[in-house]
Amino acid sequence: MLNVWRGGALVQHLTGGAVNHKAGRTVPVAHIVTVAPDSLLGELVAEEEVTERDGALLLPVNSSHHQAIATAGDGLRVSAHTPRMGLWKRLKHAR
């Protein structure tokens, strides 16, 4: 909601091609998210939970949703995304 309020856009409904994993509690790791190390999320994750590649942190996650960020709103920047699915996962205020 913050993204839309700041002038960004959403993908209203992800189709089967974008989300290629089962949702729910039975899937411990759905996919890997690339996290910017200089973001709050990057600072919060424990070092033993992530690996680093090309200057980004790789965090295993289980996320289940049917919408995604299409464009970032004013003053926001992407701090996490799923490279395999091409979806932005997290925004942060760009100070």
N, CA, C and O atoms as a printed pandas DataFrame, in Angstrom:
     atom_number atom_name residue_name chain_id  residue_number  x_coord  y_coord  z_coord
0              1         N          MET        A               1    0.816   -1.185    0.000
1              2        CA          MET        A               1    0.000    0.000    0.000
2              3         C          MET        A               1    0.866    1.256    0.000
3              4         O          MET        A               1    0.536    2.238   -0.666
4              5         N          LEU        A               2    1.973    1.229    0.746
5              6        CA          LEU        A               2    2.861    2.394    0.776
6              7         C          LEU        A               2    3.378    2.706   -0.616
7              8         O          LEU        A               2    3.464    3.871   -1.003
8              9         N          ASN        A               3    3.722    1.672   -1.370
9             10        CA          ASN        A               3    4.244    1.883   -2.709
10            11         C          ASN        A               3    3.225    2.596   -3.592
11            12         O          ASN        A               3    3.585    3.537   -4.300
12            13         N          VAL        A               4    1.981    2.178   -3.567
13            14        CA          VAL        A               4    0.936    2.803   -4.379
14            15         C          VAL        A               4    0.690    4.226   -3.902
15            16         O          VAL        A               4    0.523    5.131   -4.720
16            17         N          TRP        A               5    0.666    4.434   -2.601
17            18        CA          TRP        A               5    0.476    5.782   -2.041
18            19         C          TRP        A               5    1.586    6.727   -2.498
19            20         O          TRP        A               5    1.357    7.923   -2.677
20            21         N          ARG        A               6    2.797    6.180   -2.687
21            22        CA          ARG        A               6    3.934    6.995   -3.126
22            23         C          ARG        A               6    4.024    7.076   -4.651
23            24         O          ARG        A               6    5.042    7.529   -5.175
24            25         N          GLY        A               7    2.981    6.648   -5.381
25            26        CA          GLY        A               7    2.944    6.776   -6.830
26            27         C          GLY        A               7    3.465    5.576   -7.593
27            28         O          GLY        A               7    3.578    5.633   -8.817
28            29         N          GLY        A               8    3.786    4.489   -6.906
29            30        CA          GLY        A               8    4.247    3.277   -7.568
30            31         C          GLY        A               8    3.080    2.446   -8.066
31            32         O          GLY        A               8    1.920    2.809   -7.868
32            33         N          ALA        A               9    3.386    1.343   -8.707
33            34        CA          ALA        A               9    2.344    0.483   -9.262
34            35         C          ALA        A               9    2.548   -0.957   -8.817
35            36         O          ALA        A               9    3.655   -1.370   -8.471
36            37         N          LEU        A              10    1.449   -1.714   -8.835
37            38        CA          LEU        A              10    1.464   -3.128   -8.484
38            39         C          LEU        A              10    1.116   -3.986   -9.686
39            40         O          LEU        A              10    0.381   -3.563  -10.579
40            41         N          VAL        A              11    1.655   -5.202   -9.696
41            42        CA          VAL        A              11    1.136   -6.248  -10.556
42            43         C          VAL        A              11   -0.042   -6.797   -9.759
43            44         O          VAL        A              11    0.152   -7.385   -8.696
44            45         N          GLN        A              12   -1.253   -6.611  -10.258
45            46        CA          GLN        A              12   -2.448   -6.954   -9.485
46            47         C          GLN        A              12   -2.612   -8.438   -9.215
47            48         O          GLN        A              12   -3.087   -8.822   -8.146
48            49         N          HIS        A              13   -2.232   -9.274  -10.160
49            50        CA          HIS        A              13   -2.366  -10.709   -9.939
50            51         C          HIS        A              13   -1.271  -11.448  -10.705
51            52         O          HIS        A              13   -1.202  -11.387  -11.932
52            53         N          LEU        A              14   -0.426  -12.141   -9.965
53            54        CA          LEU        A              14    0.632  -12.930  -10.582
54            55         C          LEU        A              14    0.034  -14.194  -11.170
55            56         O          LEU        A              14   -0.752  -14.882  -10.517
56            57         N          THR        A              15    0.401  -14.492  -12.381
57            58        CA          THR        A              15   -0.069  -15.725  -13.009
58            59         C          THR        A              15    0.883  -16.859  -12.678
59            60         O          THR        A              15    1.943  -16.628  -12.096
60            61         N          GLY        A              16    0.526  -18.057  -13.032
61            62        CA          GLY        A              16    1.320  -19.243  -12.703
62            63         C          GLY        A              16    2.759  -19.194  -13.162
63            64         O          GLY        A              16    3.619  -19.801  -12.524
64            65         N          GLY        A              17    3.055  -18.490  -14.251
65            66        CA          GLY        A              17    4.426  -18.441  -14.756
66            67         C          GLY        A              17    5.370  -17.685  -13.844
67            68         O          GLY        A              17    6.546  -18.038  -13.753
68            69         N          ALA        A              18    4.883  -16.647  -13.163
69            70        CA          ALA        A              18    5.750  -15.853  -12.296
70            71         C          ALA        A              18    6.025  -16.561  -10.977
71            72         O          ALA        A              18    7.126  -16.458  -10.436
72            73         N          VAL        A              19    5.050  -17.266  -10.464
73            74        CA          VAL        A              19    5.211  -17.973   -9.193
74            75         C          VAL        A              19    5.262  -19.457   -9.503
75            76         O          VAL        A              19    4.256  -20.065   -9.870
76            77         N          ASN        A              20    6.438  -20.026   -9.351
77            78        CA          ASN        A              20    6.606  -21.422   -9.736
78            79         C          ASN        A              20    6.915  -22.318   -8.536
79            80         O          ASN        A              20    7.742  -23.224   -8.629
80            81         N          HIS        A              21    6.255  -22.063   -7.422
81            82        CA          HIS        A              21    6.424  -22.898   -6.245
82            83         C          HIS        A              21    5.099  -23.018   -5.514
83            84         O          HIS        A              21    4.206  -22.185   -5.671
84            85         N          LYS        A              22    4.986  -24.066   -4.714
85            86        CA          LYS        A              22    3.789  -24.250   -3.915
86            87         C          LYS        A              22    3.818  -23.279   -2.745
87            88         O          LYS        A              22    4.883  -22.945   -2.224
88            89         N          ALA        A              23    2.650  -22.835   -2.343
89            90        CA          ALA        A              23    2.532  -21.943   -1.198
90            91         C          ALA        A              23    2.211  -22.748    0.054
91            92         O          ALA        A              23    1.727  -23.877   -0.023
92            93         N          GLY        A              24    2.484  -22.159    1.185
93            94        CA          GLY        A              24    2.027  -22.754    2.433
94            95         C          GLY        A              24    3.117  -23.184    3.373
95            96         O          GLY        A              24    4.310  -23.042    3.105
96            97         N          ARG        A              25    2.664  -23.715    4.482
97            98        CA          ARG        A              25    3.563  -24.083    5.576
98            99         C          ARG        A              25    4.427  -25.303    5.274
99           100         O          ARG        A              25    5.450  -25.509    5.926
100          101         N          THR        A              26    4.035  -26.103    4.307
101          102        CA          THR        A              26    4.786  -27.325    4.025
102          103         C          THR        A              26    6.027  -27.086    3.186
103          104         O          THR        A              26    6.810  -28.012    2.970
104          105         N          VAL        A              27    6.225  -25.862    2.707
105          106        CA          VAL        A              27    7.381  -25.536    1.874
106          107         C          VAL        A              27    8.348  -24.696    2.708
107          108         O          VAL        A              27    8.114  -23.503    2.898
108          109         N          PRO        A              28    9.440  -25.301    3.212
109          110        CA          PRO        A              28   10.346  -24.532    4.065
110          111         C          PRO        A              28   11.068  -23.408    3.321
111          112         O          PRO        A              28   11.228  -22.312    3.859
112          113         N          VAL        A              29   11.502  -23.672    2.096
113          114        CA          VAL        A              29   12.163  -22.645    1.282
114          115         C          VAL        A              29   11.521  -22.661   -0.093
115          116         O          VAL        A              29   11.625  -23.646   -0.824
116          117         N          ALA        A              30   10.857  -21.570   -0.443
117          118        CA          ALA        A              30   10.201  -21.480   -1.743
118          119         C          ALA        A              30   11.175  -21.019   -2.819
119          120         O          ALA        A              30   11.161  -21.533   -3.938
120          121         N          HIS        A              31   12.011  -20.062   -2.486
121          122        CA          HIS        A              31   12.988  -19.545   -3.440
122          123         C          HIS        A              31   14.001  -18.676   -2.706
123          124         O          HIS        A              31   13.901  -18.470   -1.497
124          125         N          ILE        A              32   14.969  -18.174   -3.450
125          126        CA          ILE        A              32   16.025  -17.315   -2.909
126          127         C          ILE        A              32   15.715  -15.867   -3.266
127          128         O          ILE        A              32   15.312  -15.560   -4.389
128          129         N          VAL        A              33   15.909  -14.987   -2.295
129          130        CA          VAL        A              33   15.733  -13.549   -2.493
130          131         C          VAL        A              33   17.105  -12.892   -2.410
131          132         O          VAL        A              33   17.890  -13.193   -1.511
132          133         N          THR        A              34   17.390  -11.999   -3.345
133          134        CA          THR        A              34   18.626  -11.223   -3.328
134          135         C          THR        A              34   18.366   -9.946   -2.535
135          136         O          THR        A              34   17.461   -9.180   -2.863
136          137         N          VAL        A              35   19.162   -9.719   -1.490
137          138        CA          VAL        A              35   18.963   -8.597   -0.572
138          139         C          VAL        A              35   20.145   -7.647   -0.652
139          140         O          VAL        A              35   21.297   -8.081   -0.646
140          141         N          ALA        A              36   19.862   -6.353   -0.727
141          142        CA          ALA        A              36   20.931   -5.348   -0.704
142          143         C          ALA        A              36   21.560   -5.334    0.685
143          144         O          ALA        A              36   20.846   -5.158    1.672
144          145         N          PRO        A              37   22.882   -5.516    0.792
145          146        CA          PRO        A              37   23.519   -5.569    2.103
146          147         C          PRO        A              37   23.431   -4.264    2.883
147          148         O          PRO        A              37   23.529   -4.275    4.110
148          149         N          ASP        A              38   23.247   -3.130    2.186
149          150        CA          ASP        A              38   23.169   -1.847    2.888
150          151         C          ASP        A              38   21.740   -1.492    3.298
151          152         O          ASP        A              38   21.492   -0.376    3.754
152          153         N          SER        A              39   20.800   -2.421    3.142
153          154        CA          SER        A              39   19.421   -2.186    3.560
154          155         C          SER        A              39   19.233   -2.651    5.000
155          156         O          SER        A              39   20.076   -3.368    5.539
156          157         N          LEU        A              40   18.134   -2.245    5.620
157          158        CA          LEU        A              40   17.840   -2.679    6.981
158          159         C          LEU        A              40   17.713   -4.196    7.047
159          160         O          LEU        A              40   18.224   -4.823    7.975
160          161         N          LEU        A              41   17.034   -4.788    6.067
161          162        CA          LEU        A              41   16.914   -6.242    6.025
162          163         C          LEU        A              41   18.285   -6.894    5.908
163          164         O          LEU        A              41   18.558   -7.894    6.572
164          165         N          GLY        A              42   19.140   -6.336    5.072
165          166        CA          GLY        A              42   20.487   -6.862    4.922
166          167         C          GLY        A              42   21.291   -6.796    6.211
167          168         O          GLY        A              42   22.111   -7.673    6.482
168          169         N          GLU        A              43   21.061   -5.770    6.994
169          170        CA          GLU        A              43   21.755   -5.631    8.272
170          171         C          GLU        A              43   21.180   -6.546    9.346
171          172         O          GLU        A              43   21.888   -6.933   10.275
172          173         N          LEU        A              44   19.885   -6.900    9.224
173          174        CA          LEU        A              44   19.221   -7.704   10.246
174          175         C          LEU        A              44   19.427   -9.201   10.114
175          176         O          LEU        A              44   19.407   -9.913   11.119
176          177         N          VAL        A              45   19.624   -9.695    8.904
177          178        CA          VAL        A              45   19.756  -11.144    8.745
178          179         C          VAL        A              45   21.066  -11.624    9.345
179          180         O          VAL        A              45   22.102  -10.968    9.233
180          181         N          ALA        A              46   20.995  -12.774    9.981
181          182        CA          ALA        A              46   22.190  -13.347   10.601
182          183         C          ALA        A              46   23.135  -13.852    9.516
183          184         O          ALA        A              46   22.693  -14.382    8.496
184          185         N          GLU        A              47   24.413  -13.688    9.735
185          186        CA          GLU        A              47   25.414  -14.075    8.742
186          187         C          GLU        A              47   25.334  -15.553    8.372
187          188         O          GLU        A              47   25.596  -15.917    7.226
188          189         N          GLU        A              48   24.977  -16.403    9.326
189          190        CA          GLU        A              48   24.914  -17.829    9.027
190          191         C          GLU        A              48   23.686  -18.203    8.190
191          192         O          GLU        A              48   23.611  -19.326    7.690
192          193         N          GLU        A              49   22.726  -17.293    8.027
193          194        CA          GLU        A              49   21.518  -17.571    7.245
194          195         C          GLU        A              49   21.686  -17.250    5.761
195          196         O          GLU        A              49   20.862  -17.670    4.948
196          197         N          VAL        A              50   22.721  -16.525    5.395
197          198        CA          VAL        A              50   22.841  -16.058    4.017
198          199         C          VAL        A              50   24.219  -16.357    3.448
199          200         O          VAL        A              50   25.188  -16.562    4.179
200          201         N          THR        A              51   24.277  -16.375    2.129
201          202        CA          THR        A              51   25.543  -16.396    1.423
202          203         C          THR        A              51   25.611  -15.104    0.620
203          204         O          THR        A              51   24.607  -14.411    0.460
204          205         N          GLU        A              52   26.782  -14.788    0.123
205          206        CA          GLU        A              52   26.947  -13.553   -0.636
206          207         C          GLU        A              52   27.422  -13.891   -2.043
207          208         O          GLU        A              52   28.282  -14.749   -2.242
208          209         N          ARG        A              53   26.831  -13.184   -3.021
209          210        CA          ARG        A              53   27.249  -13.353   -4.412
210          211         C          ARG        A              53   27.088  -12.021   -5.135
211          212         O          ARG        A              53   26.034  -11.390   -5.061
212          213         N          ASP        A              54   28.124  -11.604   -5.825
213          214        CA          ASP        A              54   28.106  -10.369   -6.619
214          215         C          ASP        A              54   27.670   -9.159   -5.799
215          216         O          ASP        A              54   26.947   -8.298   -6.300
216          217         N          GLY        A              55   28.101   -9.090   -4.559
217          218        CA          GLY        A              55   27.800   -7.942   -3.707
218          219         C          GLY        A              55   26.404   -7.931   -3.118
219          220         O          GLY        A              55   26.002   -6.931   -2.523
220          221         N          ALA        A              56   25.649   -9.019   -3.266
221          222        CA          ALA        A              56   24.296   -9.104   -2.706
222          223         C          ALA        A              56   24.208  -10.304   -1.774
223          224         O          ALA        A              56   24.947  -11.277   -1.924
224          225         N          LEU        A              57   23.302  -10.223   -0.818
225          226        CA          LEU        A              57   23.055  -11.325    0.097
226          227         C          LEU        A              57   21.958  -12.213   -0.477
227          228         O          LEU        A              57   20.965  -11.706   -0.998
228          229         N          LEU        A              58   22.123  -13.516   -0.388
229          230        CA          LEU        A              58   21.123  -14.465   -0.881
230          231         C          LEU        A              58   20.423  -15.082    0.324
231          232         O          LEU        A              58   21.046  -15.778    1.126
232          233         N          LEU        A              59   19.129  -14.821    0.443
233          234        CA          LEU        A              59   18.358  -15.238    1.604
234          235         C          LEU        A              59   17.267  -16.222    1.183
235          236         O          LEU        A              59   16.432  -15.883    0.345
236          237         N          PRO        A              60   17.256  -17.441    1.747
237          238        CA          PRO        A              60   16.178  -18.377    1.442
238          239         C          PRO        A              60   14.890  -17.943    2.148
239          240         O          PRO        A              60   14.911  -17.629    3.338
240          241         N          VAL        A              61   13.777  -17.925    1.423
241          242        CA          VAL        A              61   12.505  -17.484    2.002
242          243         C          VAL        A              61   11.360  -18.402    1.583
243          244         O          VAL        A              61   11.477  -19.160    0.621
244          245         N          ASN        A              62   10.274  -18.324    2.305
245          246        CA          ASN        A              62    9.012  -18.950    1.935
246          247         C          ASN        A              62    7.979  -17.837    1.928
247          248         O          ASN        A              62    7.428  -17.488    2.972
248          249         N          SER        A              63    7.718  -17.286    0.769
249          250        CA          SER        A              63    6.730  -16.220    0.659
250          251         C          SER        A              63    5.593  -16.689   -0.226
251          252         O          SER        A              63    5.806  -17.394   -1.213
252          253         N          SER        A              64    4.402  -16.296    0.132
253          254        CA          SER        A              64    3.222  -16.696   -0.610
254          255         C          SER        A              64    2.359  -15.457   -0.826
255          256         O          SER        A              64    1.821  -14.896    0.129
256          257         N          HIS        A              65    2.231  -15.037   -2.067
257          258        CA          HIS        A              65    1.457  -13.834   -2.372
258          259         C          HIS        A              65    1.018  -13.877   -3.818
259          260         O          HIS        A              65    1.553  -14.655   -4.608
260          261         N          HIS        A              66    0.059  -13.059   -4.171
261          262        CA          HIS        A              66   -0.426  -13.041   -5.553
262          263         C          HIS        A              66   -0.237  -11.682   -6.207
263          264         O          HIS        A              66   -0.665  -11.485   -7.344
264          265         N          GLN        A              67    0.396  -10.739   -5.512
265          266        CA          GLN        A              67    0.697   -9.436   -6.088
266          267         C          GLN        A              67    2.193   -9.174   -5.982
267          268         O          GLN        A              67    2.895   -9.832   -5.214
268          269         N          ALA        A              68    2.679   -8.204   -6.764
269          270        CA          ALA        A              68    4.097   -7.848   -6.733
270          271         C          ALA        A              68    4.245   -6.370   -7.077
271          272         O          ALA        A              68    3.304   -5.740   -7.559
272          273         N          ILE        A              69    5.402   -5.835   -6.833
273          274        CA          ILE        A              69    5.716   -4.446   -7.153
274          275         C          ILE        A              69    6.029   -4.348   -8.638
275          276         O          ILE        A              69    6.875   -5.086   -9.144
276          277         N          ALA        A              70    5.356   -3.446   -9.337
277          278        CA          ALA        A              70    5.628   -3.236  -10.766
278          279         C          ALA        A              70    6.629   -2.106  -10.946
279          280         O          ALA        A              70    7.623   -2.265  -11.653
280          281         N          THR        A              71    6.375   -0.959  -10.308
281          282        CA          THR        A              71    7.310    0.176  -10.328
282          283         C          THR        A              71    7.375    0.752   -8.927
283          284         O          THR        A              71    6.371    0.802   -8.216
284          285         N          ALA        A              72    8.559    1.184   -8.538
285          286        CA          ALA        A              72    8.747    1.759   -7.205
286          287         C          ALA        A              72    8.195    3.177   -7.156
287          288         O          ALA        A              72    8.330    3.940   -8.113
288          289         N          GLY        A              73    7.577    3.519   -6.041
289          290        CA          GLY        A              73    7.028    4.852   -5.849
290          291         C          GLY        A              73    8.107    5.878   -5.572
291          292         O          GLY        A              73    9.277    5.540   -5.396
292          293         N          ASP        A              74    7.692    7.155   -5.536
293          294        CA          ASP        A              74    8.619    8.261   -5.294
294          295         C          ASP        A              74    9.344    8.090   -3.962
295          296         O          ASP        A              74    8.715    7.850   -2.931
296          297         N          GLY        A              75   10.659    8.214   -3.992
297          298        CA          GLY        A              75   11.466    8.145   -2.785
298          299         C          GLY        A              75   11.695    6.737   -2.269
299          300         O          GLY        A              75   12.229    6.569   -1.172
300          301         N          LEU        A              76   11.306    5.711   -3.033
301          302        CA          LEU        A              76   11.502    4.328   -2.616
302          303         C          LEU        A              76   12.503    3.649   -3.541
303          304         O          LEU        A              76   12.601    3.978   -4.723
304          305         N          ARG        A              77   13.245    2.696   -2.983
305          306        CA          ARG        A              77   14.151    1.919   -3.818
306          307         C          ARG        A              77   14.016    0.448   -3.469
307          308         O          ARG        A              77   13.673    0.093   -2.341
308          309         N          VAL        A              78   14.285   -0.390   -4.432
309          310        CA          VAL        A              78   14.186   -1.840   -4.242
310          311         C          VAL        A              78   15.365   -2.300   -3.393
311          312         O          VAL        A              78   16.515   -1.982   -3.694
312          313         N          SER        A              79   15.075   -3.052   -2.326
313          314        CA          SER        A              79   16.158   -3.570   -1.498
314          315         C          SER        A              79   16.195   -5.095   -1.486
315          316         O          SER        A              79   17.114   -5.682   -0.915
316          317         N          ALA        A              80   15.206   -5.750   -2.111
317          318        CA          ALA        A              80   15.228   -7.210   -2.238
318          319         C          ALA        A              80   14.389   -7.607   -3.451
319          320         O          ALA        A              80   13.355   -7.003   -3.734
320          321         N          HIS        A              81   14.853   -8.633   -4.156
321          322        CA          HIS        A              81   14.094   -9.134   -5.303
322          323         C          HIS        A              81   14.419  -10.601   -5.541
323          324         O          HIS        A              81   15.394  -11.131   -5.009
324          325         N          THR        A              82   13.591  -11.244   -6.345
325          326        CA          THR        A              82   13.828  -12.631   -6.716
326          327         C          THR        A              82   14.320  -12.660   -8.156
327          328         O          THR        A              82   13.530  -12.468   -9.081
328          329         N          PRO        A              83   15.601  -12.895   -8.357
329          330        CA          PRO        A              83   16.142  -12.875   -9.717
330          331         C          PRO        A              83   15.529  -13.943  -10.614
331          332         O          PRO        A              83   15.310  -13.688  -11.798
332          333         N          ARG        A              84   15.252  -15.111  -10.092
333          334        CA          ARG        A              84   14.724  -16.201  -10.909
334          335         C          ARG        A              84   13.329  -15.883  -11.441
335          336         O          ARG        A              84   12.996  -16.257  -12.566
336          337         N          MET        A              85   12.507  -15.193  -10.639
337          338        CA          MET        A              85   11.150  -14.862  -11.058
338          339         C          MET        A              85   11.028  -13.423  -11.543
339          340         O          MET        A              85   10.004  -13.045  -12.114
340          341         N          GLY        A              86   12.067  -12.619  -11.320
341          342        CA          GLY        A              86   12.039  -11.234  -11.768
342          343         C          GLY        A              86   11.079  -10.358  -10.995
343          344         O          GLY        A              86   10.548   -9.393  -11.544
344          345         N          LEU        A              87   10.841  -10.676   -9.717
345          346        CA          LEU        A              87    9.907   -9.902   -8.901
346          347         C          LEU        A              87   10.640   -9.115   -7.837
347          348         O          LEU        A              87   11.581   -9.613   -7.219
348          349         N          TRP        A              88   10.203   -7.880   -7.625
349          350        CA          TRP        A              88   10.717   -7.090   -6.512
350          351         C          TRP        A              88    9.990   -7.530   -5.261
351          352         O          TRP        A              88    8.774   -7.719   -5.279
352          353         N          LYS        A              89   10.726   -7.694   -4.175
353          354        CA          LYS        A              89   10.148   -8.203   -2.937
354          355         C          LYS        A              89   10.043   -7.161   -1.845
355          356         O          LYS        A              89    9.140   -7.234   -1.012
356          357         N          ARG        A              90   10.931   -6.204   -1.828
357          358        CA          ARG        A              90   10.950   -5.277   -0.707
358          359         C          ARG        A              90   11.397   -3.917   -1.192
359          360         O          ARG        A              90   12.283   -3.807   -2.039
360          361         N          LEU        A              91   10.774   -2.872   -0.646
361          362        CA          LEU        A              91   11.175   -1.499   -0.926
362          363         C          LEU        A              91   11.628   -0.838    0.352
363          364         O          LEU        A              91   11.204   -1.221    1.442
364          365         N          LYS        A              92   12.481    0.146    0.223
365          366        CA          LYS        A              92   12.864    0.946    1.386
366          367         C          LYS        A              92   12.889    2.403    0.973
367          368         O          LYS        A              92   12.990    2.732   -0.209
368          369         N          HIS        A              93   12.795    3.264    1.961
369          370        CA          HIS        A              93   12.851    4.702    1.705
370          371         C          HIS        A              93   14.264    5.041    1.245
371          372         O          HIS        A              93   15.236    4.645    1.887
372          373         N          ALA        A              94   14.383    5.758    0.161
373          374        CA          ALA        A              94   15.687    6.120   -0.392
374          375         C          ALA        A              94   16.118    7.459    0.193
375          376         O          ALA        A              94   15.789    8.516   -0.346
376          377         N          ARG        A              95   16.834    7.409    1.268
377          378        CA          ARG        A              95   17.279    8.653    1.911
378          379         C          ARG        A              95   18.522    9.175    1.277
379          380         O          ARG        A              95   19.038   10.213    1.691
